[in-house]
Amino acid sequence: MEKFDVIVIGGGPAGLMAAGRAAEYGRNVLLIEKNRQPGEKLKLTGGGRCNITNAEFNTREFLSHFGDAAKFLYSPFSRFSVQDTFDFFAERGLPLIVEERKRAFPETEKSEDVIRVLETYLAENRAETRYGETVKKLLINEGEIAGIETNKGEIAAESIILATGGTSYKQTGSTGDGLNWLRDLGHTVHEATPDIVPLRVKEQWVKELLKSFRAPRLNRCGSPLKEQPAIKSPEPENCSAPISGFPARSF
Ligand SMILES: Cc1cc2nc3c(=O)[nH]c(=O)nc-3n(C[C@H](O)[C@H](O)[C@H](O)COP(=O)(O)OP(=O)(O)OC[C@H]3O[C@@H](n4cnc5c(N)ncnc54)[C@H](O)[C@@H]3O)c2cc1C
């Protein structure tokens, strides 16, 4: 059976970065992505401009906006900080610019350029990529993950990195496969909750009230909200995470 040091499953930003870094450290790396090209969701980010990070260079202050997740994020951000992200892209010819609310974008304002930098990072470090190949399951040997089965065959690896993303915008390929595999293996997987999404309200008076304001606007949202009226602007979107645990009937 074919064998690699590291197999990375998923060619989103997390998978591309993980594969590039493992290859940079000299590992024999294979990245598998089921779409015909990597970064389908990344392409949509920031309206196609890619709001890549936030120019808050104090890690403690930066993470104070992440609620309970801050505890987990402190370790990775002390290994690779916001400043490291700025340096990583600047060194590869794509400096970041900072807009209001410290939002950072690539200078070219094109998410495709971020994908291009990440793909070049992999190529320069000789990580192998296979696009258009779907991982079907993890292969387990004596209680350890020993490899993967794809639609094209079995591949062994010393280490497997799951970077299959969450469950939003499934049409981009993020169908939650990795979470299902982990659940099947007996890991605890918390239910995903919406974050930075438009708020839907059923009360007519809220909609009437909103019409008298310029912002937030009452918009018609496309897929996946299927033409449901929703409040869509940064403020309600930013408060969608804290209230996502409330029962939907309250609104
Ligand atoms: C409309 C929109 C706008 C956004 N804007 C921003 C923004 O401006 N700034 C920001 O920071 N974030 C933004 N985000 C969030 C950001 O896109 C995600 O946080 C990011 O893409 C997550 O990266 P990831 O690599 O973890 O997962 P993903 O990008 O979801 O990548 C996972 C990859 O794994 C692949 N995969 C899944 N299962 C398999 C399998 N079985 N076999 C092979 N491959 C598989 C998928 O095809 C996918 O390509 C936005 C998201 C959306 C939907």
Ligand as a Chemical Component Dictionary entry (heavy atoms), coordinates in Angstrom:
data_LIG
# 
_chem_comp.id                   LIG 
_chem_comp.type                 NON-POLYMER 
_chem_comp.pdbx_formal_charge   0 
_chem_comp.three_letter_code    LIG 
# 
loop_
_chem_comp_atom.comp_id 
_chem_comp_atom.atom_id 
_chem_comp_atom.alt_atom_id 
_chem_comp_atom.type_symbol 
_chem_comp_atom.charge 
_chem_comp_atom.model_Cartn_x 
_chem_comp_atom.model_Cartn_y 
_chem_comp_atom.model_Cartn_z 
_chem_comp_atom.pdbx_ordinal 
LIG C1  C1  C 0 -19.592 33.358 2.970 1  
LIG C2  C2  C 0 -18.451 33.189 3.934 2  
LIG C3  C3  C 0 -17.627 34.275 4.207 3  
LIG C4  C4  C 0 -16.573 34.134 5.121 4  
LIG N1  N1  N 0 -15.761 35.208 5.333 5  
LIG C5  C5  C 0 -14.705 35.073 6.167 6  
LIG C6  C6  C 0 -13.779 36.140 6.341 7  
LIG O1  O1  O 0 -13.900 37.202 5.704 8  
LIG N2  N2  N 0 -12.753 35.963 7.212 9  
LIG C7  C7  C 0 -12.580 34.765 7.884 10 
LIG O2  O2  O 0 -11.614 34.660 8.662 11 
LIG N3  N3  N 0 -13.399 33.740 7.706 12 
LIG C8  C8  C 0 -14.460 33.861 6.862 13 
LIG N4  N4  N 0 -15.292 32.801 6.687 14 
LIG C9  C9  C 0 -15.004 31.549 7.409 15 
LIG C10 C10 C 0 -13.878 30.780 6.713 16 
LIG O3  O3  O 0 -14.185 30.605 5.354 17 
LIG C11 C11 C 0 -13.696 29.416 7.374 18 
LIG O4  O4  O 0 -13.432 29.627 8.760 19 
LIG C12 C12 C 0 -12.525 28.649 6.765 20 
LIG O5  O5  O 0 -12.759 28.388 5.402 21 
LIG C13 C13 C 0 -12.318 27.336 7.519 22 
LIG O6  O6  O 0 -11.193 26.725 6.959 23 
LIG P1  P1  P 0 -10.947 25.177 7.071 24 
LIG O7  O7  O 0 -9.725  24.876 6.282 25 
LIG O8  O8  O 0 -10.992 24.772 8.498 26 
LIG O9  O9  O 0 -12.218 24.479 6.404 27 
LIG P2  P2  P 0 -12.870 24.624 4.953 28 
LIG O10 O10 O 0 -12.510 25.896 4.309 29 
LIG O11 O11 O 0 -14.296 24.290 5.142 30 
LIG O12 O12 O 0 -12.158 23.461 4.132 31 
LIG C14 C14 C 0 -12.405 22.100 4.358 32 
LIG C15 C15 C 0 -12.099 21.354 3.080 33 
LIG O13 O13 O 0 -12.172 19.946 3.340 34 
LIG C16 C16 C 0 -12.695 19.311 2.182 35 
LIG N5  N5  N 0 -13.259 18.037 2.563 36 
LIG C17 C17 C 0 -14.299 17.817 3.429 37 
LIG N6  N6  N 0 -14.555 16.494 3.536 38 
LIG C18 C18 C 0 -13.655 15.862 2.710 39 
LIG C19 C19 C 0 -13.423 14.505 2.382 40 
LIG N7  N7  N 0 -14.178 13.512 2.879 41 
LIG N8  N8  N 0 -12.425 14.210 1.501 42 
LIG C20 C20 C 0 -11.661 15.207 0.957 43 
LIG N9  N9  N 0 -11.849 16.505 1.240 44 
LIG C21 C21 C 0 -12.824 16.836 2.097 45 
LIG C22 C22 C 0 -13.761 20.299 1.696 46 
LIG O14 O14 O 0 -14.075 20.096 0.330 47 
LIG C23 C23 C 0 -13.125 21.642 1.972 48 
LIG O15 O15 O 0 -12.447 22.164 0.841 49 
LIG C24 C24 C 0 -16.349 32.894 5.769 50 
LIG C25 C25 C 0 -17.169 31.805 5.488 51 
LIG C26 C26 C 0 -18.211 31.937 4.584 52 
LIG C27 C27 C 0 -19.078 30.743 4.279 53 
# 
loop_
_chem_comp_bond.comp_id 
_chem_comp_bond.atom_id_1 
_chem_comp_bond.atom_id_2 
_chem_comp_bond.value_order 
_chem_comp_bond.pdbx_ordinal 
LIG C1  C2  SING 1  
LIG C2  C3  SING 2  
LIG C2  C26 DOUB 3  
LIG C3  C4  DOUB 4  
LIG C4  N1  SING 5  
LIG C4  C24 SING 6  
LIG N1  C5  DOUB 7  
LIG C5  C6  SING 8  
LIG C5  C8  SING 9  
LIG C6  O1  DOUB 10 
LIG C6  N2  SING 11 
LIG N2  C7  SING 12 
LIG C7  O2  DOUB 13 
LIG C7  N3  SING 14 
LIG N3  C8  DOUB 15 
LIG C8  N4  SING 16 
LIG N4  C9  SING 17 
LIG N4  C24 SING 18 
LIG C9  C10 SING 19 
LIG C10 O3  SING 20 
LIG C10 C11 SING 21 
LIG C11 O4  SING 22 
LIG C11 C12 SING 23 
LIG C12 O5  SING 24 
LIG C12 C13 SING 25 
LIG C13 O6  SING 26 
LIG O6  P1  SING 27 
LIG P1  O7  DOUB 28 
LIG P1  O8  SING 29 
LIG P1  O9  SING 30 
LIG O9  P2  SING 31 
LIG P2  O10 DOUB 32 
LIG P2  O11 SING 33 
LIG P2  O12 SING 34 
LIG O12 C14 SING 35 
LIG C14 C15 SING 36 
LIG C15 O13 SING 37 
LIG C15 C23 SING 38 
LIG O13 C16 SING 39 
LIG C16 N5  SING 40 
LIG C16 C22 SING 41 
LIG N5  C17 SING 42 
LIG N5  C21 SING 43 
LIG C17 N6  DOUB 44 
LIG N6  C18 SING 45 
LIG C18 C19 SING 46 
LIG C18 C21 DOUB 47 
LIG C19 N7  SING 48 
LIG C19 N8  DOUB 49 
LIG N8  C20 SING 50 
LIG C20 N9  DOUB 51 
LIG N9  C21 SING 52 
LIG C22 O14 SING 53 
LIG C22 C23 SING 54 
LIG C23 O15 SING 55 
LIG C24 C25 DOUB 56 
LIG C25 C26 SING 57 
LIG C26 C27 SING 58 
# 
